[in-house]
Amino acid sequence: MAKLHRIWYIDELVLTIFEQCLLSSAASLTRTSRHMYRLGTPLIWSSPPLSALTALAGLDAAAVPAPSKTVSAVSKSRPWRSCRRSKTRSRVEAERPRTRLQVLAPYVTDLVIVDASRDDNMPIELLLEAIQRQSMKSLFARLQSLVIIALSPEFLQLILEFAQLDLAWIKVFLNPPNIANIDDRLSGYEPFLPQLCTLSRLDALTLYGSDTTAAAERHFVSTVMRTFPELDTFDAWRMQTDTAFFRTISNAAQLAHLRIQLGALPDRAELGTISLPNLETLILEYDSNADLDNLLCCLKAPLLHLIQLDFHDTREVPHNDQTDTGGFTHRAYQRILERIASSWSQSLEELTISRVGPLRSHANSLRMWEFDVVRPLLSCHRMRKFQIPPAVLVNAEDADLIQIGQSWPRIRELSLAGFGSPVERAMCAGTKGFLALIGACRDLELLEVSVDLRDVSDIAPDIDNPPEEVSLAYNSPMRELSIHDCPAVDRDYTQKLLRRLFPKLEKFNYATGREFTWMNKDRPADAERVGYMSVMQMYSGKVRDGDR
């Protein structure tokens, strides 16, 4: 059945089955449904797409009921059985499903309803008409969660009957068209408010339109927060926030997941304390580290374990300005990471730093961070993922890698050398630190690092009988490895060692000539380095992830 999941689309499989089962045979249709469910397709039956349900409703509308074989057989029985015949006919008629939708609906536990008002091939009205002829509660008796993607308030009004059931989870995406053309002072989501407030509950809300501001959406946001105090997730990544917004969400005591875009924030005294006692996930888009620092300083969220920071490249930072604490510099991020470590050292598990927008390739000083930037995070001993921005290199020495292994033994994903990061400086870390990190972090599955492995054959001359510090690193669960700028090494020996270290390795990445923008005849070592890494990748038989 797993192969069927990959070969068939859900609606194709469901329709194929139901088209072959006559509605006149209640036993056959019900038996087929039960067998398919037990054979291992609960996902197919419990989470059908809206297109499948709509197609079934269309089939039912076009179907002409055929006489029941059971009833026909009973009608030909002897006259003296007329009383039993009447009872049998009534029982069969009651048990027989009137529509194919009635057979599938009791299995449905999760439903995604997408606004298809612009799609003539998915007339949702057919489905709604079929549902209105029956009881919604009895038809979808097992429905537990509902996801609604609405482009207009009219569609939300149309499917409110689903959202008024007693459900365990409701998530709503609001994506009004042409919101970019709306005046900055006007709300793009206010028209949805009357329908939204009639939902039985609201656990997650995503404002998926174009750019807007918290000032324009102030009434909308405050009304939603007040109406649904149990709101778990609020995603408004295209809405620039302000001080009043944070005062509003401070009332959302149950908020666990927050994604926003920072506008210009005042100093900490004016911003005040932002208390979110149940916040677990925080994703921020921003264009000033000063604003970010102010927010992190005021935020009180003891359960926060995942932070993602997306920096927008909206202004140029001078090439030699390394003291700027508001832009994209290692000095600015050292301050940010110190703030994060001091506030969430007991709970932080994942930290991702990324950059939205182009990164100037010539400003290598902005793309090379000393390990002191990362060092404050070593107090966060529950760390499972640390990701630096693409095109950034963290200069780590052997002692630093050893300390990471001691501080983050549960780390799964570790990036210290992003794609396209500088490769012109000599590597600091060597084989000793690399093997110590692998041996200490036995959950590590993804590693991006700048390391010099030229002395690996001196440390472990016999791969089959290695010293203890090397054998501890054998059989790592590593699946993706990026040795960004390792100098030329013994290819045969190194690829054999990699196989012993990482038997589950799926991707082996390395820096190509594209990263060596200064490569010329005067730097033959760079060309040799690229060639060696390419051959190692080929010998290892691993798939490259793009042009690394």
HELIX and SHEET records of a PDB file:
HELIX    1   1 ALA A    2  ILE A    7  1                                   6    
HELIX    2   2 ILE A   10  GLN A   20  1                                  11    
HELIX    3   3 ALA A   26  ARG A   38  1                                  13    
HELIX    4   4 PRO A   42  SER A   46  1                                   5    
HELIX    5   5 LEU A   50  ALA A   62  1                                  13    
HELIX    6   6 LYS A   69  SER A   75  1                                   7    
HELIX    7   7 PRO A   79  ARG A   81  5                                   3    
HELIX    8   8 SER A   82  GLU A   95  1                                  14    
HELIX    9   9 ARG A  100  LEU A  104  1                                   5    
HELIX   10  10 ALA A  105  TYR A  107  5                                   3    
HELIX   11  11 ILE A  124  GLN A  132  1                                   9    
HELIX   12  12 MET A  136  LEU A  139  1                                   4    
HELIX   13  13 PRO A  153  LEU A  158  1                                   6    
HELIX   14  14 LEU A  160  ALA A  163  1                                   4    
HELIX   15  15 ILE A  179  ASN A  181  5                                   3    
HELIX   16  16 GLU A  190  PHE A  192  5                                   3    
HELIX   17  17 LEU A  193  LEU A  196  1                                   4    
HELIX   18  18 ARG A  218  THR A  227  1                                  10    
HELIX   19  19 THR A  243  ILE A  249  1                                   7    
HELIX   20  20 ARG A  268  LEU A  271  1                                   4    
HELIX   21  21 ASN A  289  CYS A  298  1                                  10    
HELIX   22  22 HIS A  330  TRP A  344  1                                  15    
HELIX   23  23 ASN A  364  LEU A  366  5                                   3    
HELIX   24  24 PHE A  371  VAL A  373  5                                   3    
HELIX   25  25 ARG A  375  SER A  379  5                                   5    
HELIX   26  26 ASP A  398  SER A  407  1                                  10    
HELIX   27  27 THR A  431  ALA A  440  1                                  10    
HELIX   28  28 VAL A  456  ILE A  459  1                                   4    
HELIX   29  29 GLU A  468  SER A  471  1                                   4    
HELIX   30  30 ARG A  491  LEU A  501  1                                  11    
HELIX   31  31 GLY A  513  GLU A  515  5                                   3    
HELIX   32  32 PRO A  524  SER A  540  1                                  17    
SHEET    1   A 6 ASP A 110  VAL A 114  0                                        
SHEET    2   A 6 SER A 145  ALA A 150  1                                        
SHEET    3   A 6 TRP A 169  LEU A 174  1                                        
SHEET    4   A 6 ALA A 204  LEU A 207  1                                        
SHEET    5   A 6 THR A 233  THR A 241  1                                        
SHEET    6   A 6 THR A 212  THR A 213  1                                        
SHEET    1   B14 ASP A 110  VAL A 114  0                                        
SHEET    2   B14 SER A 145  ALA A 150  1                                        
SHEET    3   B14 TRP A 169  LEU A 174  1                                        
SHEET    4   B14 ALA A 204  LEU A 207  1                                        
SHEET    5   B14 THR A 233  THR A 241  1                                        
SHEET    6   B14 HIS A 257  LEU A 262  1                                        
SHEET    7   B14 THR A 281  TYR A 286  1                                        
SHEET    8   B14 LEU A 306  HIS A 312  1                                        
SHEET    9   B14 GLU A 350  VAL A 356  1                                        
SHEET   10   B14 LYS A 385  GLN A 387  1                                        
SHEET   11   B14 GLU A 413  SER A 415  1                                        
SHEET   12   B14 LEU A 446  VAL A 449  1                                        
SHEET   13   B14 GLU A 480  ILE A 483  1                                        
SHEET   14   B14 LYS A 507  TYR A 510  1                                        
SHEET    1   C 2 ILE A 274  SER A 275  0                                        
SHEET    2   C 2 LEU A 299  LYS A 300  1                                        
SHEET    1   D 2 MET A 368  GLU A 370  0                                        
SHEET    2   D 2 LEU A 393  ASN A 395  1                                        
SHEET    1   E 2 ALA A 429  GLY A 430  0                                        
SHEET    2   E 2 VAL A 451  ASP A 452  1                                        
END                                                                             
